[in-house]
Amino acid sequence: MSYLEKMDKYLDSLKVGKSALVDSWFMMSGPVPIMLVVIVYLIVIRVGPKIMKNRPPLIMNKLIAYYNAAQVLLASAICTKAFKLELFKDGILYAGCRYPHFNQNSSLMDLGWWYFFAKFTELLDTVFFVLRKKEKQITFLHVYHHVIMALYSWSYLKFAAAGDGAILALLNSIVHVVMYTYYLLSGLGPRFQKYLWWKKYVTKLQLTQFILMLLYCVWTHFSPRCQYAAPFTYFISANVTIFLVLFLNFYAKSYKNRKGSEKKIESDQTTRNGFSSGICKPNGITPDKLEENGVSKRDCKSSGELEEIPYEVNKGCGDYTKDGKVFMTRRTAKAAFGPEYDFDSIIAK
């Protein structure tokens, strides 16, 4: 007996209401299709960056915009299907308990398949990162989350579809509506940046989701009214806890880095002796490299950023020293006397 057969036999031992209808659906005949997808996914993550190393990143803004819009619609459809089940008819505390693990409600299983399909398509997130050469986005958290959710949603629908899964799918889909809406707007260009003030709340919303999921699993496990498959409840609780820890770590690092960046910018912009640090002032004095005579040591012409500015621009750069002599740049003269200043006529005199 092969490993996959043993695993399938073990999962079969957990089933209490497996439907022949589910077995006929896409990717649901057995564990082999979804396992092959996960293996290919991991290979792409491993080999893809090497293939793209000497190639330019693909420009696929329109494709990704359509993808994000499709994910918003898909998550919204899942929420609609969940509410049609009347999961909260018995109150919030017993939401979904009217659908125990032995229930074979067709609408419940239909919801489970669409949720699995959503987790299946979300694997494309990582593929897009690879093709756009954004390997830094492919973190352990990212990969672990996508792989586990694809495997969990498949196995849950296959062997123990119940009301608790519908509640968790509803919570997760609400978050994904918000998340993919943010991705969609952020990818449409700078003109939409003013509408993204709520970016900082997306991760907080994800953390709130995991806390609610964990509390719900604990409550339903000890409630005799909710008859859910215990092994899946343990599995869900364990993974939600892992997700919560990983996301808290991500949030802490992001918050710390953001605070550090803000402090660095504030420090760089503080003034010493009336001059802003690191900024070339119109009088040519740069306080981070001052000589005793108050003249900057730095040759402003050496600045790559300022080299891109033509000398006609009315922008001061400053005096500089060379071989112990002080020189006045053309940019300084133009800045000091305005755009009508005739530098060449002064030289001719």
N, C-alpha and C positions, 0 to 999 in steps of 0.2 A: 504494500500500500504506500503510495507516494505521500510526500509531505502535504501537498494540497488536498489530497483525498482525506488524510487524517484531520486536517483543519476543517474541511467541509463537514466531516462526520461529527467533529466536536461542536461546530456551530449548529448542526442539525439537532444535536442533543438539547440545545437551548430553545429550539422553536416550540411554540405552543399554538400557533395559529397560522402557519405558513400557507400562503395562497398560491395555487397553481397559476393564477393570473399574473402574479408578480414575476414568476419564473419565465414567463414569455416576453417580458418587457426588455427594452434595450439595456445591455450590460448586466442583466440580472439572472442569467441562466446559471451562473456559477461564479466562483471566486477568480477563475483564471483571467477573464477580461479586465477586471479592475486591477488585478495584480500586475498584469502586463502594462497597463497604463501608468501605474506608479513607477514601475521599473524604467520605462522609457522616459518618464518625467525626471527621474534621478540621473539618468544618463545624459539628458539634455543639459541639466544643471552642471554636470561634471565636464562634459566635452564641449558644450556650446561656447563658453568663454574662450577656450583655446582656439576654436574655429574662427571666432570673431576678433581675435587678438590683433591681427594685421589687416583687418577690414574696418572701414568706417561704420559707425553706428547707423542703423536703418532709420530713416525718417518716416514715421508711421503715425503722425498725429491724428489724421482723419480716421484711420482704422481703429485706433485706441479710443477716440471719441465715440465712435459707433459701438464699440465693445462696452464702454462704460455705460452708455445709454441703455444698451441691451440688458446689462446687469441690474440697472435700476428698475427696468420694467419687469424683469424676472423676479427680483426680490419683492416688488410690489404685488405681483400676481400670487406669490406664495403667501403673503400676508392676507390677501383677499380670500384665498382658499381656506386659510386657517380660521378666519373669522366666520366663514360660512358653516364651519363645523359646530358653531355655538359652544366653543370650549369653555366659556365663562358663564354658562347658563346656571351652574351650581355655585357660583361665586368664585372669587379670585383664588382663595385657598385651595379649592378643589378643582381648579381649572384642568380640564382634560381627563379627570378621573372617571368620567363616564365612558371613556374608551380604554379599557384595560388591555393587557398584552395579548389576550386571546380573542380580541375583537377583530373581525375581518371587514370592517366598514370600507367600502370601495373609495369613498371620498378621502378617508384618512390615508389609504395606501397611495392614492393619486397625489396627495400632498407630499407624501414621503418620497415619491419618485421625482417630483419636480425639485424638491430640496436636494436630493442626491445629484440631479442633473446640474443644479447651480454650483455645487461643490466640484463637480467634474469640470465644468467650463472655467471655473476660477483658477484652475491650474495654468491657464494661459497668462495669468498675471506674471508668473515667473518667466515664461517663454518670451514675453515682451521685454522683460528686464534684460535677458540674455541678448536679444537681437538689438537692443538699444545700448548695449554695453554699460549697463547700470548694475554691475556685479555687487556693489556695496549694498544694494537693496536686498540681495539674496542672503538674508541672515538665517541663522538656525531657527529663530522664531518663525520666520516666514515659511521656510520649507516644512518644518514640523507641523505647523498649523494646517497647511494645505494638504499634506499627506494624510494626517490623522483624520481630518474632516471628510476627505473622500472615502477612506476606508470605513469610518464609523457610519456615515450616512448610508453607505451601501449595505453593510451588515445589519443595521437596525431595520431598514426596510425589508430586508430578506427574511429576517428571523423573528423580529419582535416589535413590529410597528404598533405604537400605542399613543395614548394621549399625551404622555410626558414628552415624547419626541416632537409632537405637534407644537407644544408650548415652547420648547427650546428652539424649534425651527422658526417660530413666529418672532421670538426675541432676537435671534440672530439675523433674520431677514429685515427687521426694522432697522437694526444697526447698519446693515449693508445698503439699504436705501439711502441713508444719510452718507455713508462712506463713499459709495460710488457716485453719488451726486456731487460730492466734493471733488473727486477725481475728474469728473466730467467738466465741471466749471473751471477747475484749475488748468485743464489742458486746452481751454478755448482761448487763451491769451490774456495779456495784461488788462484788457478792458473789463475783465470779470473779477480781477483781484479784489476790488472794493466790496464784492459780495461774499468774500471768503473770510470774514471776520470771525466766523465760528470754527475755524480750523482747529484751534486749541482744545475745543470741546469734543472732537472726534475720538481721541484716545480715551478721554474720561468716560465717554459713552460706552466704549468697548469694555472698560474696566467695570463699569456699573452693570453691564450685561453679564459678565462672568460671575459677579457677586450674586446677582439675582438667580442665575442658573444654579449655582452651588446651593443657595438657600432652598430653592425649589426641590432639588434632588434630595436633600436631607429631609425636608418636610414630607415629601411623598413616600420616601422609604419607610418612615416610621408611622405613616398614616394607614390604618387598616382599610380605609375606604379606597385607597389607590393601589390597585393590584398590578404592579409593573414588574417586569423581569429583573430580578435582583442583580444578576451578573452585569447587565447593561447599565444599571444604575451605578454600580461600583466603577465601571469603566468610564462613564460620563463624568462622575464626580472627580475621579483621579485626573482626568485630562483637563477638566475645567480648572482644577487647582493648579495644574502645570501652566495652563494658559494665563491664569491670573498672576502667577509668579513671574513669568516671562514678560508679560505686558507691564507689570509694575516695574521690573528692571529696566525695560525700554523707556518707560515714562520718566523714571528717575534720572536715567542718563541723559535723555533729551532735555529735561528741565534743567539739569545741572549744567549741561553744555550751553543752553540758551542763556542761563544766568551768567555763566562765565564770559560768553561773548558780549553780553550787554555791559558787564563790568569793564571789559577790555576796551570797548568802544568809548565808554564814559571816561576811562583813564586816558585814552589817547586824545580825547577832546578837552581834557582839563588844561587850564592855562598856567604857565609859569612865567613870572615877571611880565605878565600882560600879553604873552604870545601863546598861541595854541600849539601844543606839542605835535611835531611831525607834519605840520602844514606850512607850506611855503608862503610867507606873508608878502604883501605888496612892497614892503621896505627891504625885502631880501633877507631877513633874519629868520633862521630856523633854529629854535631853541634847543633841539636835541643835539646840535653840532655847532655850538657857538665858540668863536675865538674870543680872546680877551678884548679885542677892538670892536666886538659886536657884529662882525661880518661872518656870514655863514661859510663854513668850510665846504659845504656841498655844492658841487657844480650842478645847477639846475638843468643844464643841458643834458646831463647824464640820465635824467629821469625818462624812462620809456613812455610813461603816460603823458608827460608834457611834450615830448617830441612829436606826438600826434597833433599838437595844436599849432597851426600856422602862426608866424610871427605877427601877421596883421591883426590877430585877435587882441582886443584890448584887455589883456590879462597879465598881471604882474608875475614875474618868476623870482627875480631877486639878483643881487650881486653875487659874484663868486670869485674865488681866489685861484691863482695859478702861478706857480713859481714865486710865491711871496707877493705877487701883485694883485691889486683889486681891479676887477673888470666890471663894467656895467653892461648888462645884456641889452640887446635891442628890445626884447620883450618888456624889460623894466622901463625903458624910456617911453615906449608906446603906452604903457599902463599909467605912467606918471603924468604924461601930458595929453593923453587922449588920442583917439584914432587919427586926428588931423596932424599929429606931430610929424614933421618931415625930418626923419633921422638922417637921410643922405645929404640934405642941405647943410646940416650942422657939421657933418664930416668934411664937406667941401670947404667950409669956412676955415 
